[in-house]
Amino acid sequence: MEELNDITSIELIEEMIQQNELVFLYVSRPECSVCHALLPKIRDLLKPYPLVHLVHINASQVEEVASRFLIFSVPTMIMLVEQKEFIRADRFVRFDRLEEQVQQIYHMYTRLEE
C-alpha cells in the first residue's frame, strides 16, 4: 500500500485517480467514531498490496465528494481500478469479505500487468 494521502479538494481526488491505477478511497467525517476506528484496520488490510494508493477524504472538508461518488453515509470505502469502481463498502463493513475482494482484484490486476 502506498502511504495514506489526506486529500483536501475534489481536484486532488480526481488527479490521484487519474495518476494511479489502483486507488482505495476512504471517506469519513471527524465526528464519526466508527470512521476513526476503521481507518487503522483499512491501513493494515492494504499493507500487503504495494500498488494500492490509500486516499483519505474528509467529507466535511471536501463536500463535493458526496455527489461525485454518490456517498450517503460514512465511512465509505471505494476501490477503483483504472478509474472504474470495483468495490464499494459503507457503514457496516465485513472485513473478511472486503479483504477477499481486494485480494482477488489485486491479484487479477497484477497478473494482467505481467
C-alpha positions, -999 to +999 in steps of 0.1 A: +000+000+000+012+034-009+013+059+020-020+074+031-028+106+013-051+131+030-069+149+002-084+183+006-101+190-027-121+172-054-095+182-080-068+164-060-090+133-057-095+133-095-058+138-100-049+108-077-074+086-096-061+096-130-024+092-120-027+058-102-042+026-115-052+012-081-069+036-057-087+029-024-108+059-013-117+061+024-143+088+031-150+098+066-160+127+089-143+140+120-173+134+142-177+097+131-162+074+158-166+044+136-146+061+109-117+067+134-118+030+145-119+016+109-090+036+094-062+017+111-078-015+101-080-004+065-043+006+066-035-029+079-057-046+053-040-028+024-003-032+036+002-064+016-008-046-016+020-021-025+004-008-057-028+003-040-029+040-031-049+047+000-066+081-001-084+096+030-111+121+023-127+142+050-163+146+036-168+177+058-138+194+041-145+181+006-182+183+003-183+176-034-171+140-028-207+130-018-222+140-052-192+128-072-191+093-057-227+090-046-218+088-009-248+089+015-231+077+047-197+074+063-174+056+064-175+047+027-147+028+010-144+026-027-117+007-046-110+020-081-091+001-108-081+022-138-107+048-128-135+023-125-153+014-093-148-023-084-156-023-047-179-002-025-184-008+012-200+016+036-211+019+072-211-018+084-181-034+068-175-072+067-137-072+068-134-108+057-154-101+026-136-068+019-102-084+023-112-112-001-124-088-027-093-066-025-071-097-028-089-110-058-089-077-077-052-071-068-040-105-079-061-104-111-047-069-119-011-078-112-013-109-133-026-089-162+003-065-158+029-092-161 
